Amino acid sequence: MGDRGIPASYRHMNGYGSHTYQWTNAEGEAFFVKYHFKTNQGVRSLSSDQAAELAGKNPNSHQTDLLQAIERGVNPSWTLHVQIMPAADAAEYRFNPFDLTKVWPHRDYPLQRVGRLVLDRNPDNVFAEVEQAAFSPNNFVPGIGPSPDKMLQGRLFAYADAHRYRLGVNHTLLAVNAPRATTAQNYGRDGLMASNSQGRGAKNYEPNSYDGPTETGRALSAPLPVTGYTGTHEAPQHTKDDDFYQAGELYRLMSSEERSRLVANIAGGLSQVSRDDVIEKNLAHFHAADPEYGRRVEEAVHALRED
């Protein structure tokens, strides 16, 4: 509902990893990390009226813009930054650092520049290079691993499983997914997208005595300490671990003009709800985030309903 709610194009929006990951250095020290891809084209967004007009003229405007920009040689790029939290900070931080709905304030963990992502080529074959691409957050390299982020923990299984169902177990051998520095070595055999003779008569189990690929047993990330009892428990409470504090912080960061547009966008939709009790329940969320925020949304909703 805010000014960044409708990006003008893919080129003019930031990207965020959202999940918390773990980095482990050469000494075995663990850190928790969040990724930020900041657009080098500048952030640009559309108003609701502009977006409605553009959607009527070209519903595929974002894809068209990106395709044509790369064809013209105006290659969009993003600078990758990370926020780095020492693992020891996590337990005592003022909110749960593994909560997907929370951001880490930059004053606590400043952005640190890592590198640049550049899109300099359009796909030659959409089916081979896009439709068959299989992204999964469990494709880690040594030194990078998961965190206790519960949503990430679920996606480590779900995304890879979805690709096995969608593309088959041999999708790791496809050019768009296969490693470039080595050959994908696993015991996938036959089935959909089988290629390269699939090992012919090679054994398809491990361990074996026929020089097949073996697990190294080497840890790819630092271990995470676990204590306590299994069962149903209330979540541990941090000082700022509620559902409204960060929403209020974001509102207070906005300029007066940004706040006015935000309130107008929210009130425009909420005022069309037919039941008063549902409206009141929603207004309570804005009051909890910030008193001024709640008051302005409530006044705008009531004004629209009176009209």
N, C-alpha and C positions, 0 to 999 in steps of 0.2 A: 504493500500500500504506500510505501515511501517513494522518494524520488528515484531510487535505483531499482524499483520493482519491475520496470519494463525496459531492459537494455535496448539501446538503439541498434546494436548488432552484436554478434559474437566477438568481434574485434574490440569492442569498446566496453567490455565487462571483465571484472576480475574473476579468478577461479580460486576456490579454497578446498583444501583436502578434507575439511570438517572433522575427520577422525584424528585421534591422537595415535602416533606411532612411536616406536622405540628405536633409538640409535645406540649402538655400542661401539666405543672406540677401541683402539689397539690394546689399551690397558685393561679392557673388560669393564670399563665404567659405563653405566647405563644412563641415558637421558631420554626424556620424552619430548616429542617434536610435533609441531603442526606446520603444514605447508600452506604457503600463500603465493599465488601466481598473479602478479600485478600487471595489468595491461600497459604496454608502452604507447598505446594509441590514445590514452586518456579515457576516463570513464564518461560515457554519454548515455543518456536515457531519454525515453519518450514520455510525454504526458498521456493520460488516458485518451484524450481526444486525438492526439497524433497517432497513437497506437491503433485506435479503431479505424482511422482513415487508411493507414498503411496496410492493415490486415485485409481491408476490402480491396485494395489495389493489388497487393502481392502477398498472399498468405505465407509464401516461402522466402520472404525478404531476407531473413538472417542467412539462410543457406546461399541465396543468390549473391548477397554482399560478400560473403567469405570466398566463394568460388571466383567471382570476378576480380576481387582484390588480388588474389594469388596469381590469376592469369595475367594481370597487369604488372606483376612484379612488385606490388606493394605488399611485401610479406609481413603479416602481423606477427608480433612477438610479445612475450610476457616475461618479466623478470621474476625468477623464483627466489622467494625469501623463506626462511624458517624461523619459528620461535622455538627456543631450546630451554627446557626445564630440567635441572638435575633431578634424578629419580628420587632423591631424598626429600625434595620439596613437596612431592605429590600428597603425602599423607596429611600434612599440616596446612595445605593451601586453603584459601578462604572459600573456595567452592570445589566441587568434584571436577578435577581437570580432565576426567575421562567422559564427562557428560557431553553427548553430541550436541546438545542444545546450547552450550555455553561457549563463549569466546574467551581467550586469555588476553587481558588488557596489555597493550603494548608497553605501558609504563613498567609493568612487572617483568615482561619478557620481550624485549625489543626485537624487531625484525632484523634478521641477518641475511645479507645477500649471498646467494649460492651460485646462480647462473642464469641462463636465458633459454627459453623455449621459443623456437621460430617455426612457423608453418610456411614452407617454401615450395610445396608441391601438392597439386590436387590428385586424387586417386585416378589411376588409369582405368581401373576396373572396379566399379563399386561393389560387385559381388565378391571378388577375390580379396579386396583390401578393406572393405568396410563391413559387409554383411557377415563375413567369416571371422572378423576380429574377435578375440576372446580376452577381455580384460578381467582380472580378478585381483583383489587386494592381498591374496596369499602368494602372489608371485614376488617373493622377496629375494634380495641379494644378500650375501653375508654382511652382517653389521646392521641390517635393518630388519625389524621384526614388529610383532603386534604389541599392543598395550592392553590393560584391563578394560578398555573401551568395549562395553557390552554389545553395542551395535556392530562394531568392527568384528568382534568374535563371531557373531552370527554370520556375517558376510564372508568371512574366511571360508566357511563351508558352502554357503548358499550360492555364491557367484560361480565358483569352480564347478559345482554340481549342475548349475543351470547350463553351463557351456558343454559339459559332457552329455547332457540330455539333448541340447539344441544341435550341437555339431558332431558329437561322437567323441570317443576317447582319443581318437587320432588327431584331434584338432591341433595338438602341440607340434605336429609335423608340417602343418600348412605354413607357407612362406611368411604370411603376415604375423604368425604367432611364434615361429621357430626362432631359437637363439641365433644370433649372427656370428658369435665368436666361437661356437662349438656346434656339435650335433645333439639334438634332443635325444636323450637316452632313457628309455623306459621299457616297460614290458607290455605296452599296449599292442594288441594283435588284431588284425582283421577288422570286420565291421565297417562302418561308414568312413569314407575318406581314407581308406587304407592306401598306402603308397610305399615306394621303395622296397617292394616285396615283403615288407613288414617282418624282416628278420628271417624269412624263409623257415628253415627248420630249427632256428635257434631256440633254446629253452626259454619259456615264458614265466619262469618263477625265480624267486630269490630267497635264500642263497642257492647258488649252483656252482659247479666246478668247471663251467664252460666259458669263463671269462666274460660273463654278462655284467651289466652295470650293478654296482652295489652301493648301499647306503654307507656314508662315511661315519655317521653317528656324531659328527661334529656339530656343536650347537651354533646356530646362525644368529642368535641374539642372547642377551643376558637373561638369566633366570629371574622370575618374579616371585617375591616372597608371598606366601599364603598362610594365614593363621585363622583360627576360630573354628566354629562348628557349622556344619551344613544345616539347612533348615529355612524357615520363613522368618525374616528379620526386617525391621525397619531400616531404611537406608541410613548410613551415618550422616549426621548433620554437620555441615560446614557453616561458617558464619554468614555467607552470602549464597547459600545453596537453595534458593527458592526459584519459583518460576517467573517472577516479576521484576527482580532487581535489575537484571541486565536489559530488559525491555525499557525500563525507566531510564537507565543510563544512556541508552541509544537516543531516546527522545530528548534528553537534556543536552545531548551533543549537537542537536540539529539547530539550524538557524530559525528565526521566526517564520520566514517564508516556507522553509521545508516543513515546519510543524503545521502550518496552515494547510498546505497541500495534503499532508498525511491525514489530518483530521477530516478534510473534505472527502477524501477517497474512502475512508472508513465509514463515515456517516452516510455517504451516498448508497452504500450497499446495506448497511445495518438498518437504515430507516425503512427499507422495503420489507423487513420481516413482519409477518402478520401478528405474531403473538407478543404482547407486552412483556410477559414474564421472561421470554427468551431474550428479548432486547436487554432487560435489566440484568440478566445473568452475564451477558456479554459486556455491558458497561462496567460491571464490577471488576473485570480484568484490567481495564484501562485505569480505573481509579487505584487499583493495587499497584500498578506500575509507577504512576506519578499522579498526584492530586490534580495538577493543572491539566494533564493529559486527559484524565477521566472527565473533568468538568467540561472541557472544550468539546470532546466527542459527544457527551450527553446533551449539551446545549445545541450542537449542530443537528443531532438526530431528532430532537424534539422540534426544532424549527422546521425541518423538512417534513416531518409527519403532520405538523399543523397546516402546512401548505397543501 
